[in-house]
Amino acid sequence: MDTFEITHMIIDEHFNGEESVTTDFTHNNKDYSITFKKSDLEVVNTWIFEEETSLPANLSENMIELLREEVKKNI
């Protein structure tokens, strides 16, 4: 089961000319960030933070769907 804890969420009205929602969360004791387009919650990018740097993250479709549902509840 994919479990996570959202630690921060921000709606940015000026990202690439359209609104986006960036959500920081922890999963398996690691810190991640995912950005969705606010209009349709399409994934813009995903990051994992390791050793003071950010790297592209490879999240499962299930994890993305769980995060998308949580974002929907909060916006």
C-alpha positions in Angstrom: 0.0 0.0 0.0 1.3 3.4 -0.9 1.2 5.6 2.2 2.3 9.2 2.4 1.9 12.4 4.5 1.5 15.8 2.9 3.7 18.3 4.6 3.0 21.4 2.5 0.8 22.5 -0.4 0.8 25.8 -2.4 -1.2 27.1 -5.3 0.9 29.1 -7.6 -1.0 31.4 -10.0 2.0 32.3 -12.2 3.7 29.0 -13.0 4.1 28.7 -16.8 1.3 31.1 -17.3 -1.3 29.0 -15.5 -2.2 28.0 -12.0 -0.5 25.0 -10.5 -0.6 23.1 -7.2 2.7 21.9 -5.7 2.5 19.4 -2.9 5.4 18.3 -0.7 5.0 14.9 1.0 6.9 12.2 2.7 6.8 8.5 1.6 9.0 5.7 2.9 11.0 8.3 5.0 11.9 10.3 1.9 10.9 13.8 0.9 9.1 14.4 -2.5 7.4 17.2 -4.4 4.8 16.9 -7.1 3.3 19.7 -9.2 0.0 19.5 -10.9 -1.8 21.8 -13.3 -4.6 23.2 -11.2 -7.2 23.1 -14.1 -7.1 19.3 -14.7 -4.5 18.0 -12.1 -2.2 16.8 -14.9 1.3 16.1 -13.5 3.8 18.8 -14.4 6.8 17.4 -12.6 7.9 15.2 -9.7 11.0 15.5 -7.5 12.7 13.5 -4.7 15.0 15.4 -2.4 18.2 13.6 -1.5 21.5 14.9 0.0 20.5 18.5 -0.3 19.6 18.2 -4.0 16.5 17.5 -6.0 16.2 14.7 -8.6 13.4 13.7 -10.9 11.2 11.1 -9.1 9.6 8.1 -10.6 6.3 7.8 -8.8 3.8 4.9 -9.4 0.5 5.7 -11.1 -1.2 4.5 -7.9 0.8 7.0 -5.8 0.0 9.8 -8.3 -3.7 9.0 -8.2 -3.7 9.0 -4.4 -2.0 12.4 -4.3 -4.3 13.7 -7.0 -7.4 12.7 -4.9 -5.9 14.3 -1.8 -5.1 17.6 -3.7 -8.7 17.6 -5.0 -10.0 17.5 -1.4 -7.8 20.4 -0.4 -8.3 22.9 -3.2 
